[in-house]
Amino acid sequence: MRHILSVLMENESGALARLVGLFAQRGYNIDSLNVAPTDDVTLSRLTLVTRGDDQIIEQITKQLNKLVEVVKVVDLTEGAHVERGLMMVKVRAAGAQREEIKRSADIFRAQIIDVTPTTYTIMVTGDEEKLAAFLEALSGATIMEVARTGVSGVARGEKVLSL
């Protein structure tokens, strides 16, 4: 089962390497990883997506909590949460196909962020299903390049990840 873990950790050199090393040593895979400083410059928020049954996720959480730099770990998939990813897609867009690609972008509330005479670069945000559906909608076009961020997520309502 897919799990989104949100980790609050000290923002210091080598902390990310130790966290990723923990996954590598135990043979766990990271589907996506997203990390950035929080409003407190001494802390970073790391969001990672991994797969496993409840026992594996519990083991991962225990191991993460043993790392000195880790302040708090929350499995967002245990409750109501909001998640988003960002994807940029460069497509070949020439002739009549330009209008069709533009319509697809509008339908998905995507933005065309760069235009050349032969290409569009489109930015779309949403959950994994929306991003996959957008790529499918572009299947008639020549996709030249795709760049994606990892998932970012927060719990819904009053629940927060903080000290």
N, C-alpha and C positions, 0 to 999 in steps of 0.2 A: 504494500500500500504506500502511496505517495505521502510524504510528510514535509511540512515547511517548518524548519526550526529557526527561531529568531534568537540570536545570541548577543548579549551586551558584554563587551569585553574592553579591557584597557587598551588604549591606543598607543601601543609601543612597538618598537622594532622587533621583528621575529614572532610576534604573537600569532599572526595569520599562518605563518609557516608551521608553527607547532600544532595549530588546530588542524590544518590540512594533513599534516604528517600523522596525526592520530587516526584519521580516516584511512590513509594509505596503509598504515601498519596493521590495521584490523581487516583490511579487504573490503571496506565499505565504499560505495561509489557516491560521488556528489554529482547530482544532475545539473544543478546550477548554483552559483555562488555570487553573492552581491555584498559588498562591504563599503562603508563610508563612515566618516566621523558623524557624531550626533551634535546636538546643540551644546553639549559639554565637550570641549576639545580634548579632554583626557579619555573619552570613551568613544568606541566605534560600535556600530550596529552591523552585525553580520547576519544575512539571511541566506540559508541554504536549503536546497531541496534534495531529499534523499528518499530512498525506498527501502521498506522493510516492514516486517510484522511488528506488533506492539513490543515484543520481547527485545528485538534488535534495537528499536528506537529508544526503549528504556535504557539499554546498555550504552548506546551512543550518548544519551543525555547524561548518564552517570560519569562516563569518561570525560565528556566536555566539562562538567562541573569540577573535575579534579584538576583541570588546568588552572594554574595560578592566575592567569590573565582574565579568565572568564568570571564575570560578575553574576550573570543570570542567563538561564536557558529556558525558553518557552516553546512548546510545540503548538504552533498556531492552528494546526488542523484539529486540535482537540476541541475547539470552540468556533464560534462565528468569527470570521475574519474577512478581510478584503485583501486581495492580491493583484498585482499588476506587473507586467513586464513591458519592455519597450523593444521594438524591432524596427530597424531601418532596412529597406529593400531597394536596391537599385535595379531598375528594369529598363530594357530596351523599349523605347516608345517612339514609334515613327508612324507617320501617316494617320490613317483612320484609327489605328490602335491607341493613339494618344488619348482620344476622347473616352474610349472604353475603359482604359486604365484609370483615368480621372474619375469616371463615374463609380468605379469599384472603390476607389479611395474615399469618395464622398459617402458611399453606403456604409463603410466601416469607420467613418469619422476619423479617417487618417489624414495626415497633412503631407502635401508635396513640399519638401523642404529644399530641393535643388532641381533645377531644370536646365537641360542642355538641348540642342537641336535634336538629339537622338535618344536621350535618356530622361527618366524621372527618378529621383530618390525620394522615397515615401517613408514617413515615420508613422507607426501605428502603436497604440498602447492598449493593453487589455490582458485578460487572463490567457492561459496557454491555448485554450480552445479557440478564442477569437483570433489569436495570431496564426494558428494553423489554418483556420477558415479563410483568413485573408490570403495566405499563400496559395490555398486551393483556388480561390477566386481569380488569382493571377496566373493560373496554370496555362492559359492560352498565350501568355506573354513570355518573353525570354527574360528570365531572372538572371541577372548578372552577378549579384552579390547580396548576401544577407548577413546582417550583424544584429545580435540580440544581447540584451542585458539579462541578468538573472532575475528571478522573481524578487520583488519587494512586497512585504506584507505587514499588516498591523491587525490586531484584534479589534473587533467592532465594539462600540460602546465605551464604557468607562474603564475597561481593563487596559493597563499600560505596561510596557516593559521598562521598568526603571528600578533604581536602587530601592 
